[in-house]
Amino acid sequence: MKIHILDDWHDTLRGLPCFARLAGHDVTVWTDHVDDPAVLADRLAPAEGLVLFRERTAITADLLGRLPGLRLISQRGAYPHVDVAACTAGGVMLCSNQKGDGGYSVAAAELTFALMLACARQLPAQVASLKAGGWQLAPGQTLAGRVLGLYGYGRIARAVARYAEAFGMEVIWWASEAGRARAAADGVRLADSRAEFFARADMVSLHQRLTPTTRATITAEDLALMKPTASLINTARAGLIAPGALLDALRAGRPGRAGIDVFDTEPLTDVDDPLLALPNLVATPHIGFVTEDELDKQFADIFDQVNAFARGAPIHVINPEVAPTGRS
């Protein structure tokens, strides 16, 4: 099959062990990002299969309508960026392993804790002070004895909880109604209320998938309840927070700091973005999943889906109405 891979910005995949799974296919790797559907369609005109790099490119009905030869889209995880109905209407099968064989993303859990430490100890500012010829800034915080609030009861959050407990933190939880029910069944400590969760936690870390029901879950009112000494951590999705609410909250000083890895617009390359200008923000460029180990694990799944489709026995099919042999 003619396989095109989008948005491999650092040309990483060809150097990973999993890339050998595409041997025998005609593979094209695109290392830049393009939004214009006309330009994308021109690039992808020969493609029979399309491999997506997370949610970096939206797959719209407009784009799909310009790709009559496309038969397969292979990716991993949730797919809010893919118009599934348009895929089905056009006879394009979408395959996505939403859970993965290797469990949760260790890389994302580790970065979450790194951002917690960076906020608590003001690491970027302390490093900048030293390199500029200064010395210590105001004292930071220890994590031991502080309260971590985890919003969302998934595998990554549970991994972060284990790290926090090893550091001597107290962990409290909040989640959707279904998530709270699972948490209660597991015997973990739920906050008495949503308001108490945000008001009591010294660190709040978000761990939900972005879906129509979770979009803008975290409101300005939630953030206003947080302590001026508290930090908000978000390695999940920017859209979980109501538009503009984080910027306003950090300007108001509740919470006092934030550590974020995700943005409403990605890649974010505008150095004048008002959020990036805030001194109480620690930010990384969506690297939660970007380790060699994590990428090899994720793309092994994605490439296995390509091979299964090519054999006529597709796996992890999201729209099974589409026949694996071609367009319906």
Order of alpha helices (4+ residues) and beta strands (2+ residues): beta-beta-alpha-beta-alpha-beta-alpha-beta-alpha-alpha-beta-alpha-beta-alpha-alpha-beta-alpha-beta-alpha-beta-beta-alpha
